[in-house]
Amino acid sequence: MTSPQHTARLFKALCDEHRVQIMQLLCRGEMCACHLQQELQIGQSTLSHHMKILCDGGLVSARKEGRWMHYSLKQSGLQEMQKYVVSLLSAQEKREK
């Protein structure tokens, strides 16, 4: 199991409506920063701020192509979140029995 600090960082990354929207957009597949900016109608510096938090949280990966960054969901981070939520549900179910 991951540390409480790591788990908190994963969930903290989603504590902003723009970052939740970004995650929903990335469910479609990899996206260029320019397309994310257009979809969200935000500036480059604001997008960079949100993407840094999502990448640091382990939920998004980034790769540079030319002058643009391309972002995609990071499977391992999503699986960690899922594992944590499932463990909470499992503990709750056991307690209720």
C-alpha positions in Angstrom: 0.0 0.0 0.0 1.2 3.5 -0.7 2.0 6.1 2.0 -0.7 8.4 3.3 1.2 11.4 1.8 1.3 9.8 -1.6 -2.4 9.0 -1.5 -3.2 12.5 -0.4 -1.2 13.9 -3.3 -3.2 11.8 -5.8 -6.5 13.0 -4.5 -5.4 16.6 -3.9 -4.6 16.8 -7.6 -8.3 16.6 -8.3 -9.4 19.3 -5.9 -10.0 21.9 -8.6 -12.7 21.9 -11.3 -10.3 22.7 -14.1 -8.2 19.7 -13.2 -11.3 17.5 -13.1 -12.2 18.8 -16.5 -8.7 18.1 -17.8 -9.0 14.5 -16.5 -12.3 14.1 -18.3 -10.8 15.5 -21.5 -7.8 13.2 -21.3 -10.2 10.2 -21.1 -10.6 10.7 -24.8 -6.9 10.1 -25.3 -3.6 12.1 -25.4 -4.1 15.8 -26.0 -1.8 18.7 -26.9 -1.6 21.6 -24.5 -3.0 23.9 -27.2 -6.2 21.8 -27.5 -6.6 21.7 -23.7 -6.2 25.5 -23.6 -8.9 25.9 -26.2 -11.3 23.4 -24.6 -10.9 25.0 -21.1 -10.6 28.6 -22.4 -7.6 29.3 -20.1 -4.2 30.8 -20.6 -0.9 28.9 -21.0 0.4 29.7 -17.6 -2.8 28.6 -15.9 -2.8 25.3 -17.8 0.9 24.8 -17.0 0.1 25.2 -13.3 -2.7 22.6 -13.4 -0.7 20.2 -15.5 2.2 20.4 -13.1 -0.1 19.4 -10.2 -1.6 16.6 -12.1 1.8 15.3 -13.2 3.3 15.6 -9.8 0.3 13.8 -8.4 1.0 10.9 -10.7 -2.3 11.1 -12.6 -1.0 12.5 -15.9 2.1 12.0 -18.0 3.7 14.5 -20.3 5.8 14.3 -23.4 7.3 17.1 -25.5 6.8 17.1 -29.2 8.4 20.1 -30.9 7.3 23.1 -29.0 4.1 21.6 -27.5 3.5 19.3 -24.6 1.2 16.4 -25.0 -0.6 14.9 -22.0 -2.2 11.6 -21.3 -3.7 9.8 -18.3 -1.3 7.8 -16.3 -2.7 4.3 -15.7 -0.7 3.6 -12.6 -1.9 6.7 -10.8 -5.5 5.9 -11.6 -5.1 2.3 -10.4 -3.6 3.5 -7.1 -6.7 5.7 -6.6 -9.0 2.9 -7.4 -7.1 0.5 -5.1 -7.4 3.0 -2.2 -11.2 3.5 -2.8 -11.8 -0.2 -3.1 -9.9 -0.8 0.2 -12.1 1.7 1.9 -15.3 0.1 0.5 -14.1 -3.3 1.5 -13.3 -2.2 5.1 -16.7 -0.6 5.3 -18.5 -3.7 4.1 -16.6 -5.9 6.6 -17.5 -3.6 9.4 -21.2 -3.6 8.4 -21.4 -7.4 8.5 
